[in-house]
Each structure stands twice: as structure tokens, then as C-alpha cells.
Amino acid sequence: MDTYPDHAKRFQMLKQLQEVDFVLTELNLYLDTHPDDLSAIDQYNWYAKERDKLRRRYEKQFGPLMHFGHSFNRYPDGWNEGPWPWEI
């Protein structure tokens, strides 16, 4: 029996975030050497917005992903809710 009922949904959302983060990292590296490529800039901005939407949706359902004020916490759910992303 799964201790956390939304385990599969949480895992899928984290996977989506990781995929978008990968694309953003690659585009960031590309733009370091091609800063005038408007198409790459447009792609980067689209994925940045997509990541923000995914992050907000994840945090609304499962709690904060980041610390030091980069993610909001809500009461009563939040810090003590598991599993943490690295526990999946």
C-alpha cells in the first residue's frame, strides 16, 4: 500500500518540471553564445512561463518546492507534508 495516495500524480508533476528545467538549461547555455537568436529567446520565455505554471500547480497541490522565500507556504499544509521531492 502506498503511504502517500497522490504519489503517482506527484511523481508525474515533478517529472514534467524536470523536463522543462532541462530545456531551460539547454536554452540558457545556447543563449550564452547566441544572445541575438530571437527564436531561442522566444522559446526560453515560453518555457519559463510554462515552468512557473507547473510550479504553481505543484505547490498548490503538494506544498513548497523551494526554500528561502522562493516558494510560499500555506497553513495547515506545507512544511511537514510529505513526501519531499527527493523522497519519491
PyMOL Python script that loads the backbone (N, CA, C, O; Angstrom):
from pymol import cmd

cmd.read_pdbstr("""\
ATOM      1  N   MET A   1       0.844  -1.190   0.000  1.00  0.00           N
ATOM      2  CA  MET A   1       0.000   0.000   0.000  1.00  0.00           C
ATOM      3  C   MET A   1       0.882   1.242   0.000  1.00  0.00           C
ATOM      4  O   MET A   1       1.861   1.316   0.743  1.00  0.00           O
ATOM      5  N   ASP A   2       0.537   2.201  -0.822  1.00  0.00           N
ATOM      6  CA  ASP A   2       1.293   3.443  -0.944  1.00  0.00           C
ATOM      7  C   ASP A   2       0.984   4.342   0.253  1.00  0.00           C
ATOM      8  O   ASP A   2      -0.182   4.613   0.543  1.00  0.00           O
ATOM      9  N   THR A   3       2.019   4.802   0.942  1.00  0.00           N
ATOM     10  CA  THR A   3       1.845   5.676   2.098  1.00  0.00           C
ATOM     11  C   THR A   3       1.241   7.012   1.680  1.00  0.00           C
ATOM     12  O   THR A   3       0.459   7.603   2.425  1.00  0.00           O
ATOM     13  N   TYR A   4       1.598   7.481   0.508  1.00  0.00           N
ATOM     14  CA  TYR A   4       1.121   8.765   0.013  1.00  0.00           C
ATOM     15  C   TYR A   4       0.201   8.519  -1.184  1.00  0.00           C
ATOM     16  O   TYR A   4       0.671   8.083  -2.234  1.00  0.00           O
ATOM     17  N   PRO A   5      -1.101   8.790  -1.047  1.00  0.00           N
ATOM     18  CA  PRO A   5      -2.060   8.432  -2.090  1.00  0.00           C
ATOM     19  C   PRO A   5      -1.830   9.127  -3.433  1.00  0.00           C
ATOM     20  O   PRO A   5      -2.177   8.568  -4.474  1.00  0.00           O
ATOM     21  N   ASP A   6      -1.261  10.314  -3.436  1.00  0.00           N
ATOM     22  CA  ASP A   6      -1.046  11.042  -4.687  1.00  0.00           C
ATOM     23  C   ASP A   6       0.365  10.849  -5.223  1.00  0.00           C
ATOM     24  O   ASP A   6       0.860  11.679  -5.984  1.00  0.00           O
ATOM     25  N   HIS A   7       1.009   9.768  -4.833  1.00  0.00           N
ATOM     26  CA  HIS A   7       2.400   9.518  -5.213  1.00  0.00           C
ATOM     27  C   HIS A   7       2.606   9.575  -6.726  1.00  0.00           C
ATOM     28  O   HIS A   7       3.536  10.236  -7.188  1.00  0.00           O
ATOM     29  N   ALA A   8       1.773   8.909  -7.500  1.00  0.00           N
ATOM     30  CA  ALA A   8       1.942   8.869  -8.958  1.00  0.00           C
ATOM     31  C   ALA A   8       1.739  10.249  -9.580  1.00  0.00           C
ATOM     32  O   ALA A   8       2.487  10.647 -10.473  1.00  0.00           O
ATOM     33  N   LYS A   9       0.742  10.967  -9.115  1.00  0.00           N
ATOM     34  CA  LYS A   9       0.480  12.305  -9.635  1.00  0.00           C
ATOM     35  C   LYS A   9       1.631  13.251  -9.294  1.00  0.00           C
ATOM     36  O   LYS A   9       2.065  14.041 -10.132  1.00  0.00           O
ATOM     37  N   ARG A  10       2.114  13.164  -8.069  1.00  0.00           N
ATOM     38  CA  ARG A  10       3.235  13.999  -7.636  1.00  0.00           C
ATOM     39  C   ARG A  10       4.481  13.686  -8.455  1.00  0.00           C
ATOM     40  O   ARG A  10       5.186  14.595  -8.893  1.00  0.00           O
ATOM     41  N   PHE A  11       4.750  12.406  -8.660  1.00  0.00           N
ATOM     42  CA  PHE A  11       5.910  11.993  -9.442  1.00  0.00           C
ATOM     43  C   PHE A  11       5.822  12.523 -10.873  1.00  0.00           C
ATOM     44  O   PHE A  11       6.815  13.007 -11.416  1.00  0.00           O
ATOM     45  N   GLN A  12       4.637  12.434 -11.487  1.00  0.00           N
ATOM     46  CA  GLN A  12       4.439  12.915 -12.851  1.00  0.00           C
ATOM     47  C   GLN A  12       4.676  14.417 -12.944  1.00  0.00           C
ATOM     48  O   GLN A  12       5.310  14.888 -13.888  1.00  0.00           O
ATOM     49  N   MET A  13       4.173  15.165 -11.977  1.00  0.00           N
ATOM     50  CA  MET A  13       4.361  16.613 -11.991  1.00  0.00           C
ATOM     51  C   MET A  13       5.837  16.983 -11.804  1.00  0.00           C
ATOM     52  O   MET A  13       6.337  17.898 -12.458  1.00  0.00           O
ATOM     53  N   LEU A  14       6.524  16.278 -10.921  1.00  0.00           N
ATOM     54  CA  LEU A  14       7.955  16.530 -10.732  1.00  0.00           C
ATOM     55  C   LEU A  14       8.734  16.197 -12.003  1.00  0.00           C
ATOM     56  O   LEU A  14       9.686  16.894 -12.353  1.00  0.00           O
ATOM     57  N   LYS A  15       8.332  15.140 -12.686  1.00  0.00           N
ATOM     58  CA  LYS A  15       8.980  14.764 -13.942  1.00  0.00           C
ATOM     59  C   LYS A  15       8.795  15.865 -14.990  1.00  0.00           C
ATOM     60  O   LYS A  15       9.735  16.215 -15.703  1.00  0.00           O
ATOM     61  N   GLN A  16       7.592  16.400 -15.075  1.00  0.00           N
ATOM     62  CA  GLN A  16       7.336  17.498 -16.015  1.00  0.00           C
ATOM     63  C   GLN A  16       8.214  18.707 -15.687  1.00  0.00           C
ATOM     64  O   GLN A  16       8.778  19.331 -16.585  1.00  0.00           O
ATOM     65  N   LEU A  17       8.325  19.030 -14.408  1.00  0.00           N
ATOM     66  CA  LEU A  17       9.177  20.150 -14.002  1.00  0.00           C
ATOM     67  C   LEU A  17      10.639  19.895 -14.377  1.00  0.00           C
ATOM     68  O   LEU A  17      11.327  20.803 -14.843  1.00  0.00           O
ATOM     69  N   GLN A  18      11.106  18.683 -14.179  1.00  0.00           N
ATOM     70  CA  GLN A  18      12.486  18.349 -14.528  1.00  0.00           C
ATOM     71  C   GLN A  18      12.716  18.454 -16.030  1.00  0.00           C
ATOM     72  O   GLN A  18      13.769  18.918 -16.466  1.00  0.00           O
ATOM     73  N   GLU A  19      11.747  18.031 -16.814  1.00  0.00           N
ATOM     74  CA  GLU A  19      11.884  18.124 -18.272  1.00  0.00           C
ATOM     75  C   GLU A  19      11.961  19.580 -18.727  1.00  0.00           C
ATOM     76  O   GLU A  19      12.787  19.933 -19.568  1.00  0.00           O
ATOM     77  N   VAL A  20      11.102  20.412 -18.168  1.00  0.00           N
ATOM     78  CA  VAL A  20      11.121  21.828 -18.526  1.00  0.00           C
ATOM     79  C   VAL A  20      12.420  22.470 -18.042  1.00  0.00           C
ATOM     80  O   VAL A  20      13.001  23.291 -18.751  1.00  0.00           O
ATOM     81  N   ASP A  21      12.880  22.108 -16.848  1.00  0.00           N
ATOM     82  CA  ASP A  21      14.154  22.629 -16.345  1.00  0.00           C
ATOM     83  C   ASP A  21      15.311  22.248 -17.266  1.00  0.00           C
ATOM     84  O   ASP A  21      16.219  23.048 -17.486  1.00  0.00           O
ATOM     85  N   PHE A  22      15.280  21.046 -17.798  1.00  0.00           N
ATOM     86  CA  PHE A  22      16.324  20.607 -18.724  1.00  0.00           C
ATOM     87  C   PHE A  22      16.327  21.486 -19.977  1.00  0.00           C
ATOM     88  O   PHE A  22      17.382  21.943 -20.417  1.00  0.00           O
ATOM     89  N   VAL A  23      15.148  21.718 -20.544  1.00  0.00           N
ATOM     90  CA  VAL A  23      15.042  22.554 -21.744  1.00  0.00           C
ATOM     91  C   VAL A  23      15.536  23.965 -21.440  1.00  0.00           C
ATOM     92  O   VAL A  23      16.274  24.550 -22.234  1.00  0.00           O
ATOM     93  N   LEU A  24      15.132  24.514 -20.295  1.00  0.00           N
ATOM     94  CA  LEU A  24      15.575  25.865 -19.926  1.00  0.00           C
ATOM     95  C   LEU A  24      17.088  25.944 -19.758  1.00  0.00           C
ATOM     96  O   LEU A  24      17.708  26.932 -20.151  1.00  0.00           O
ATOM     97  N   THR A  25      17.679  24.913 -19.181  1.00  0.00           N
ATOM     98  CA  THR A  25      19.134  24.889 -19.010  1.00  0.00           C
ATOM     99  C   THR A  25      19.826  24.862 -20.359  1.00  0.00           C
ATOM    100  O   THR A  25      20.788  25.597 -20.582  1.00  0.00           O
ATOM    101  N   GLU A  26      19.343  24.019 -21.259  1.00  0.00           N
ATOM    102  CA  GLU A  26      19.947  23.933 -22.592  1.00  0.00           C
ATOM    103  C   GLU A  26      19.790  25.247 -23.361  1.00  0.00           C
ATOM    104  O   GLU A  26      20.734  25.711 -24.002  1.00  0.00           O
ATOM    105  N   LEU A  27      18.620  25.832 -23.297  1.00  0.00           N
ATOM    106  CA  LEU A  27      18.410  27.113 -23.972  1.00  0.00           C
ATOM    107  C   LEU A  27      19.273  28.214 -23.358  1.00  0.00           C
ATOM    108  O   LEU A  27      19.788  29.076 -24.069  1.00  0.00           O
ATOM    109  N   ASN A  28      19.425  28.179 -22.049  1.00  0.00           N
ATOM    110  CA  ASN A  28      20.273  29.150 -21.377  1.00  0.00           C
ATOM    111  C   ASN A  28      21.720  29.033 -21.858  1.00  0.00           C
ATOM    112  O   ASN A  28      22.366  30.040 -22.145  1.00  0.00           O
ATOM    113  N   LEU A  29      22.219  27.815 -21.945  1.00  0.00           N
ATOM    114  CA  LEU A  29      23.584  27.605 -22.431  1.00  0.00           C
ATOM    115  C   LEU A  29      23.734  28.061 -23.882  1.00  0.00           C
ATOM    116  O   LEU A  29      24.736  28.674 -24.250  1.00  0.00           O
ATOM    117  N   TYR A  30      22.741  27.759 -24.687  1.00  0.00           N
ATOM    118  CA  TYR A  30      22.773  28.174 -26.097  1.00  0.00           C
ATOM    119  C   TYR A  30      22.764  29.701 -26.200  1.00  0.00           C
ATOM    120  O   TYR A  30      23.519  30.276 -26.985  1.00  0.00           O
ATOM    121  N   LEU A  31      21.918  30.353 -25.415  1.00  0.00           N
ATOM    122  CA  LEU A  31      21.817  31.808 -25.474  1.00  0.00           C
ATOM    123  C   LEU A  31      23.070  32.508 -24.951  1.00  0.00           C
ATOM    124  O   LEU A  31      23.317  33.668 -25.281  1.00  0.00           O
ATOM    125  N   ASP A  32      23.859  31.811 -24.141  1.00  0.00           N
ATOM    126  CA  ASP A  32      25.130  32.382 -23.697  1.00  0.00           C
ATOM    127  C   ASP A  32      26.045  32.660 -24.886  1.00  0.00           C
ATOM    128  O   ASP A  32      26.836  33.603 -24.864  1.00  0.00           O
ATOM    129  N   THR A  33      25.933  31.840 -25.914  1.00  0.00           N
ATOM    130  CA  THR A  33      26.803  32.008 -27.085  1.00  0.00           C
ATOM    131  C   THR A  33      26.061  32.560 -28.303  1.00  0.00           C
ATOM    132  O   THR A  33      26.689  32.932 -29.294  1.00  0.00           O
ATOM    133  N   HIS A  34      24.732  32.616 -28.235  1.00  0.00           N
ATOM    134  CA  HIS A  34      23.910  33.134 -29.343  1.00  0.00           C
ATOM    135  C   HIS A  34      22.863  34.109 -28.794  1.00  0.00           C
ATOM    136  O   HIS A  34      21.666  33.861 -28.939  1.00  0.00           O
ATOM    137  N   PRO A  35      23.282  35.198 -28.174  1.00  0.00           N
ATOM    138  CA  PRO A  35      22.339  36.080 -27.477  1.00  0.00           C
ATOM    139  C   PRO A  35      21.364  36.819 -28.399  1.00  0.00           C
ATOM    140  O   PRO A  35      20.388  37.395 -27.918  1.00  0.00           O
ATOM    141  N   ASP A  36      21.605  36.814 -29.693  1.00  0.00           N
ATOM    142  CA  ASP A  36      20.732  37.525 -30.623  1.00  0.00           C
ATOM    143  C   ASP A  36      19.729  36.613 -31.333  1.00  0.00           C
ATOM    144  O   ASP A  36      19.025  37.059 -32.239  1.00  0.00           O
ATOM    145  N   ASP A  37      19.658  35.360 -30.935  1.00  0.00           N
ATOM    146  CA  ASP A  37      18.752  34.413 -31.581  1.00  0.00           C
ATOM    147  C   ASP A  37      17.344  34.605 -31.017  1.00  0.00           C
ATOM    148  O   ASP A  37      17.015  34.074 -29.956  1.00  0.00           O
ATOM    149  N   LEU A  38      16.524  35.363 -31.729  1.00  0.00           N
ATOM    150  CA  LEU A  38      15.183  35.700 -31.265  1.00  0.00           C
ATOM    151  C   LEU A  38      14.311  34.464 -31.071  1.00  0.00           C
ATOM    152  O   LEU A  38      13.513  34.412 -30.135  1.00  0.00           O
ATOM    153  N   SER A  39      14.453  33.481 -31.936  1.00  0.00           N
ATOM    154  CA  SER A  39      13.671  32.253 -31.804  1.00  0.00           C
ATOM    155  C   SER A  39      13.998  31.532 -30.486  1.00  0.00           C
ATOM    156  O   SER A  39      13.097  31.055 -29.796  1.00  0.00           O
ATOM    157  N   ALA A  40      15.263  31.459 -30.151  1.00  0.00           N
ATOM    158  CA  ALA A  40      15.674  30.808 -28.900  1.00  0.00           C
ATOM    159  C   ALA A  40      15.198  31.609 -27.692  1.00  0.00           C
ATOM    160  O   ALA A  40      14.805  31.032 -26.678  1.00  0.00           O
ATOM    161  N   ILE A  41      15.233  32.927 -27.798  1.00  0.00           N
ATOM    162  CA  ILE A  41      14.738  33.766 -26.705  1.00  0.00           C
ATOM    163  C   ILE A  41      13.246  33.547 -26.510  1.00  0.00           C
ATOM    164  O   ILE A  41      12.773  33.436 -25.378  1.00  0.00           O
ATOM    165  N   ASP A  42      12.500  33.483 -27.614  1.00  0.00           N
ATOM    166  CA  ASP A  42      11.060  33.214 -27.528  1.00  0.00           C
ATOM    167  C   ASP A  42      10.789  31.854 -26.889  1.00  0.00           C
ATOM    168  O   ASP A  42       9.896  31.724 -26.053  1.00  0.00           O
ATOM    169  N   GLN A  43      11.559  30.847 -27.284  1.00  0.00           N
ATOM    170  CA  GLN A  43      11.399  29.515 -26.698  1.00  0.00           C
ATOM    171  C   GLN A  43      11.718  29.548 -25.208  1.00  0.00           C
ATOM    172  O   GLN A  43      10.987  28.972 -24.402  1.00  0.00           O
ATOM    173  N   TYR A  44      12.804  30.217 -24.839  1.00  0.00           N
ATOM    174  CA  TYR A  44      13.190  30.308 -23.436  1.00  0.00           C
ATOM    175  C   TYR A  44      12.064  30.953 -22.621  1.00  0.00           C
ATOM    176  O   TYR A  44      11.690  30.449 -21.562  1.00  0.00           O
ATOM    177  N   ASN A  45      11.529  32.064 -23.122  1.00  0.00           N
ATOM    178  CA  ASN A  45      10.460  32.757 -22.402  1.00  0.00           C
ATOM    179  C   ASN A  45       9.203  31.898 -22.288  1.00  0.00           C
ATOM    180  O   ASN A  45       8.539  31.907 -21.252  1.00  0.00           O
ATOM    181  N   TRP A  46       8.873  31.157 -23.346  1.00  0.00           N
ATOM    182  CA  TRP A  46       7.699  30.276 -23.295  1.00  0.00           C
ATOM    183  C   TRP A  46       7.885  29.197 -22.227  1.00  0.00           C
ATOM    184  O   TRP A  46       6.979  28.945 -21.433  1.00  0.00           O
ATOM    185  N   TYR A  47       9.053  28.565 -22.209  1.00  0.00           N
ATOM    186  CA  TYR A  47       9.313  27.511 -21.222  1.00  0.00           C
ATOM    187  C   TYR A  47       9.412  28.067 -19.809  1.00  0.00           C
ATOM    188  O   TYR A  47       9.031  27.391 -18.854  1.00  0.00           O
ATOM    189  N   ALA A  48       9.916  29.288 -19.661  1.00  0.00           N
ATOM    190  CA  ALA A  48       9.973  29.908 -18.335  1.00  0.00           C
ATOM    191  C   ALA A  48       8.556  30.120 -17.795  1.00  0.00           C
ATOM    192  O   ALA A  48       8.299  29.871 -16.617  1.00  0.00           O
ATOM    193  N   LYS A  49       7.641  30.575 -18.647  1.00  0.00           N
ATOM    194  CA  LYS A  49       6.247  30.749 -18.229  1.00  0.00           C
ATOM    195  C   LYS A  49       5.602  29.400 -17.926  1.00  0.00           C
ATOM    196  O   LYS A  49       4.861  29.263 -16.953  1.00  0.00           O
ATOM    197  N   GLU A  50       5.885  28.414 -18.758  1.00  0.00           N
ATOM    198  CA  GLU A  50       5.345  27.068 -18.545  1.00  0.00           C
ATOM    199  C   GLU A  50       5.834  26.494 -17.215  1.00  0.00           C
ATOM    200  O   GLU A  50       5.067  25.876 -16.477  1.00  0.00           O
ATOM    201  N   ARG A  51       7.108  26.702 -16.919  1.00  0.00           N
ATOM    202  CA  ARG A  51       7.657  26.202 -15.660  1.00  0.00           C
ATOM    203  C   ARG A  51       6.983  26.862 -14.472  1.00  0.00           C
ATOM    204  O   ARG A  51       6.682  26.204 -13.476  1.00  0.00           O
ATOM    205  N   ASP A  52       6.746  28.164 -14.577  1.00  0.00           N
ATOM    206  CA  ASP A  52       6.077  28.872 -13.491  1.00  0.00           C
ATOM    207  C   ASP A  52       4.673  28.323 -13.269  1.00  0.00           C
ATOM    208  O   ASP A  52       4.249  28.155 -12.125  1.00  0.00           O
ATOM    209  N   LYS A  53       3.948  28.044 -14.347  1.00  0.00           N
ATOM    210  CA  LYS A  53       2.608  27.453 -14.223  1.00  0.00           C
ATOM    211  C   LYS A  53       2.677  26.076 -13.557  1.00  0.00           C
ATOM    212  O   LYS A  53       1.893  25.775 -12.657  1.00  0.00           O
ATOM    213  N   LEU A  54       3.619  25.246 -14.006  1.00  0.00           N
ATOM    214  CA  LEU A  54       3.774  23.912 -13.424  1.00  0.00           C
ATOM    215  C   LEU A  54       4.141  23.992 -11.944  1.00  0.00           C
ATOM    216  O   LEU A  54       3.606  23.247 -11.123  1.00  0.00           O
ATOM    217  N   ARG A  55       5.061  24.905 -11.610  1.00  0.00           N
ATOM    218  CA  ARG A  55       5.481  25.068 -10.219  1.00  0.00           C
ATOM    219  C   ARG A  55       4.303  25.486  -9.346  1.00  0.00           C
ATOM    220  O   ARG A  55       4.084  24.926  -8.272  1.00  0.00           O
ATOM    221  N   ARG A  56       3.549  26.471  -9.816  1.00  0.00           N
ATOM    222  CA  ARG A  56       2.402  26.944  -9.037  1.00  0.00           C
ATOM    223  C   ARG A  56       1.372  25.835  -8.828  1.00  0.00           C
ATOM    224  O   ARG A  56       0.832  25.685  -7.732  1.00  0.00           O
ATOM    225  N   ARG A  57       1.103  25.066  -9.872  1.00  0.00           N
ATOM    226  CA  ARG A  57       0.148  23.960  -9.769  1.00  0.00           C
ATOM    227  C   ARG A  57       0.647  22.906  -8.782  1.00  0.00           C
ATOM    228  O   ARG A  57      -0.116  22.409  -7.954  1.00  0.00           O
ATOM    229  N   TYR A  58       1.938  22.568  -8.880  1.00  0.00           N
ATOM    230  CA  TYR A  58       2.514  21.590  -7.962  1.00  0.00           C
ATOM    231  C   TYR A  58       2.408  22.077  -6.513  1.00  0.00           C
ATOM    232  O   TYR A  58       1.951  21.346  -5.634  1.00  0.00           O
ATOM    233  N   GLU A  59       2.833  23.314  -6.279  1.00  0.00           N
ATOM    234  CA  GLU A  59       2.839  23.836  -4.914  1.00  0.00           C
ATOM    235  C   GLU A  59       1.439  23.971  -4.343  1.00  0.00           C
ATOM    236  O   GLU A  59       1.253  23.814  -3.136  1.00  0.00           O
ATOM    237  N   LYS A  60       0.461  24.256  -5.171  1.00  0.00           N
ATOM    238  CA  LYS A  60      -0.917  24.336  -4.700  1.00  0.00           C
ATOM    239  C   LYS A  60      -1.400  22.974  -4.206  1.00  0.00           C
ATOM    240  O   LYS A  60      -2.138  22.888  -3.225  1.00  0.00           O
ATOM    241  N   GLN A  61      -0.977  21.913  -4.894  1.00  0.00           N
ATOM    242  CA  GLN A  61      -1.428  20.572  -4.534  1.00  0.00           C
ATOM    243  C   GLN A  61      -0.559  19.900  -3.476  1.00  0.00           C
ATOM    244  O   GLN A  61      -1.066  19.160  -2.634  1.00  0.00           O
ATOM    245  N   PHE A  62       0.758  20.158  -3.516  1.00  0.00           N
ATOM    246  CA  PHE A  62       1.660  19.365  -2.688  1.00  0.00           C
ATOM    247  C   PHE A  62       2.557  20.155  -1.751  1.00  0.00           C
ATOM    248  O   PHE A  62       3.278  19.551  -0.957  1.00  0.00           O
ATOM    249  N   GLY A  63       2.540  21.463  -1.810  1.00  0.00           N
ATOM    250  CA  GLY A  63       3.368  22.258  -0.923  1.00  0.00           C
ATOM    251  C   GLY A  63       4.611  22.790  -1.620  1.00  0.00           C
ATOM    252  O   GLY A  63       4.824  22.544  -2.807  1.00  0.00           O
ATOM    253  N   PRO A  64       5.437  23.529  -0.863  1.00  0.00           N
ATOM    254  CA  PRO A  64       6.572  24.248  -1.455  1.00  0.00           C
ATOM    255  C   PRO A  64       7.647  23.335  -2.026  1.00  0.00           C
ATOM    256  O   PRO A  64       7.944  22.270  -1.484  1.00  0.00           O
ATOM    257  N   LEU A  65       8.221  23.788  -3.138  1.00  0.00           N
ATOM    258  CA  LEU A  65       9.345  23.102  -3.769  1.00  0.00           C
ATOM    259  C   LEU A  65      10.680  23.699  -3.339  1.00  0.00           C
ATOM    260  O   LEU A  65      11.691  22.999  -3.285  1.00  0.00           O
ATOM    261  N   MET A  66      10.681  24.981  -3.037  1.00  0.00           N
ATOM    262  CA  MET A  66      11.930  25.676  -2.741  1.00  0.00           C
ATOM    263  C   MET A  66      11.826  26.362  -1.384  1.00  0.00           C
ATOM    264  O   MET A  66      10.738  26.514  -0.828  1.00  0.00           O
ATOM    265  N   HIS A  67      12.963  26.765  -0.874  1.00  0.00           N
ATOM    266  CA  HIS A  67      13.003  27.425   0.424  1.00  0.00           C
ATOM    267  C   HIS A  67      13.577  28.832   0.271  1.00  0.00           C
ATOM    268  O   HIS A  67      13.751  29.316  -0.848  1.00  0.00           O
ATOM    269  N   PHE A  68      13.866  29.476   1.373  1.00  0.00           N
ATOM    270  CA  PHE A  68      14.439  30.822   1.417  1.00  0.00           C
ATOM    271  C   PHE A  68      13.565  31.847   0.707  1.00  0.00           C
ATOM    272  O   PHE A  68      14.070  32.767   0.063  1.00  0.00           O
ATOM    273  N   GLY A  69      12.242  31.681   0.831  1.00  0.00           N
ATOM    274  CA  GLY A  69      11.314  32.662   0.295  1.00  0.00           C
ATOM    275  C   GLY A  69      10.996  32.536  -1.176  1.00  0.00           C
ATOM    276  O   GLY A  69      10.285  33.379  -1.724  1.00  0.00           O
ATOM    277  N   HIS A  70      11.505  31.503  -1.836  1.00  0.00           N
ATOM    278  CA  HIS A  70      11.211  31.325  -3.253  1.00  0.00           C
ATOM    279  C   HIS A  70       9.881  30.616  -3.484  1.00  0.00           C
ATOM    280  O   HIS A  70       9.366  30.615  -4.602  1.00  0.00           O
ATOM    281  N   SER A  71       9.324  30.019  -2.444  1.00  0.00           N
ATOM    282  CA  SER A  71       8.021  29.376  -2.515  1.00  0.00           C
ATOM    283  C   SER A  71       7.224  29.776  -1.285  1.00  0.00           C
ATOM    284  O   SER A  71       7.778  29.926  -0.196  1.00  0.00           O
ATOM    285  N   PHE A  72       5.920  29.947  -1.464  1.00  0.00           N
ATOM    286  CA  PHE A  72       5.061  30.275  -0.347  1.00  0.00           C
ATOM    287  C   PHE A  72       4.637  29.000   0.367  1.00  0.00           C
ATOM    288  O   PHE A  72       4.602  27.920  -0.225  1.00  0.00           O
ATOM    289  N   ASN A  73       4.320  29.141   1.629  1.00  0.00           N
ATOM    290  CA  ASN A  73       3.835  28.039   2.432  1.00  0.00           C
ATOM    291  C   ASN A  73       2.389  28.351   2.804  1.00  0.00           C
ATOM    292  O   ASN A  73       2.011  29.515   2.930  1.00  0.00           O
ATOM    293  N   ARG A  74       1.595  27.317   2.976  1.00  0.00           N
ATOM    294  CA  ARG A  74       0.216  27.547   3.371  1.00  0.00           C
ATOM    295  C   ARG A  74      -0.090  26.731   4.624  1.00  0.00           C
ATOM    296  O   ARG A  74       0.497  25.673   4.849  1.00  0.00           O
ATOM    297  N   TYR A  75      -0.993  27.224   5.415  1.00  0.00           N
ATOM    298  CA  TYR A  75      -1.370  26.556   6.647  1.00  0.00           C
ATOM    299  C   TYR A  75      -2.720  25.887   6.430  1.00  0.00           C
ATOM    300  O   TYR A  75      -3.580  26.504   5.802  1.00  0.00           O
ATOM    301  N   PRO A  76      -2.963  24.687   6.898  1.00  0.00           N
ATOM    302  CA  PRO A  76      -2.096  23.869   7.741  1.00  0.00           C
ATOM    303  C   PRO A  76      -1.149  22.963   6.950  1.00  0.00           C
ATOM    304  O   PRO A  76      -0.267  22.335   7.535  1.00  0.00           O
ATOM    305  N   ASP A  77      -1.323  22.889   5.622  1.00  0.00           N
ATOM    306  CA  ASP A  77      -0.437  22.054   4.815  1.00  0.00           C
ATOM    307  C   ASP A  77       0.858  22.804   4.567  1.00  0.00           C
ATOM    308  O   ASP A  77       0.892  24.033   4.622  1.00  0.00           O
ATOM    309  N   GLY A  78       1.904  22.077   4.298  1.00  0.00           N
ATOM    310  CA  GLY A  78       3.148  22.768   3.963  1.00  0.00           C
ATOM    311  C   GLY A  78       4.380  21.989   4.348  1.00  0.00           C
ATOM    312  O   GLY A  78       4.612  20.887   3.851  1.00  0.00           O
ATOM    313  N   TRP A  79       5.166  22.560   5.229  1.00  0.00           N
ATOM    314  CA  TRP A  79       6.498  22.028   5.511  1.00  0.00           C
ATOM    315  C   TRP A  79       6.489  20.586   5.987  1.00  0.00           C
ATOM    316  O   TRP A  79       7.380  19.814   5.632  1.00  0.00           O
ATOM    317  N   ASN A  80       5.511  20.216   6.774  1.00  0.00           N
ATOM    318  CA  ASN A  80       5.533  18.863   7.325  1.00  0.00           C
ATOM    319  C   ASN A  80       4.813  17.845   6.449  1.00  0.00           C
ATOM    320  O   ASN A  80       4.698  16.680   6.832  1.00  0.00           O
ATOM    321  N   GLU A  81       4.330  18.255   5.296  1.00  0.00           N
ATOM    322  CA  GLU A  81       3.666  17.338   4.383  1.00  0.00           C
ATOM    323  C   GLU A  81       4.706  16.589   3.565  1.00  0.00           C
ATOM    324  O   GLU A  81       5.657  17.196   3.073  1.00  0.00           O
ATOM    325  N   GLY A  82       4.541  15.302   3.415  1.00  0.00           N
ATOM    326  CA  GLY A  82       5.483  14.516   2.640  1.00  0.00           C
ATOM    327  C   GLY A  82       4.795  13.906   1.441  1.00  0.00           C
ATOM    328  O   GLY A  82       3.586  14.060   1.271  1.00  0.00           O
ATOM    329  N   PRO A  83       5.533  13.231   0.629  1.00  0.00           N
ATOM    330  CA  PRO A  83       6.983  13.127   0.702  1.00  0.00           C
ATOM    331  C   PRO A  83       7.641  14.360   0.084  1.00  0.00           C
ATOM    332  O   PRO A  83       7.035  15.045  -0.740  1.00  0.00           O
ATOM    333  N   TRP A  84       8.862  14.634   0.478  1.00  0.00           N
ATOM    334  CA  TRP A  84       9.640  15.673  -0.169  1.00  0.00           C
ATOM    335  C   TRP A  84      10.042  15.175  -1.549  1.00  0.00           C
ATOM    336  O   TRP A  84      10.077  13.966  -1.774  1.00  0.00           O
ATOM    337  N   PRO A  85      10.343  16.070  -2.473  1.00  0.00           N
ATOM    338  CA  PRO A  85      10.675  15.630  -3.832  1.00  0.00           C
ATOM    339  C   PRO A  85      11.762  14.566  -3.887  1.00  0.00           C
ATOM    340  O   PRO A  85      11.683  13.674  -4.732  1.00  0.00           O
ATOM    341  N   TRP A  86      12.764  14.618  -3.032  1.00  0.00           N
ATOM    342  CA  TRP A  86      13.840  13.641  -3.062  1.00  0.00           C
ATOM    343  C   TRP A  86      13.460  12.310  -2.412  1.00  0.00           C
ATOM    344  O   TRP A  86      14.222  11.346  -2.485  1.00  0.00           O
ATOM    345  N   GLU A  87      12.293  12.251  -1.780  1.00  0.00           N
ATOM    346  CA  GLU A  87      11.835  11.017  -1.161  1.00  0.00           C
ATOM    347  C   GLU A  87      11.046  10.137  -2.130  1.00  0.00           C
ATOM    348  O   GLU A  87      10.735   8.991  -1.807  1.00  0.00           O
ATOM    349  N   ILE A  88      10.724  10.651  -3.293  1.00  0.00           N
ATOM    350  CA  ILE A  88       9.910   9.905  -4.254  1.00  0.00           C
ATOM    351  C   ILE A  88      10.788   8.971  -5.053  1.00  0.00           C
ATOM    352  O   ILE A  88      10.295   8.250  -5.920  1.00  0.00           O
TER     353      ILE A  88
END
""", "prot")
cmd.dss("prot")
cmd.show_as("cartoon", "prot")
cmd.util.cbc("prot")
cmd.orient("prot")
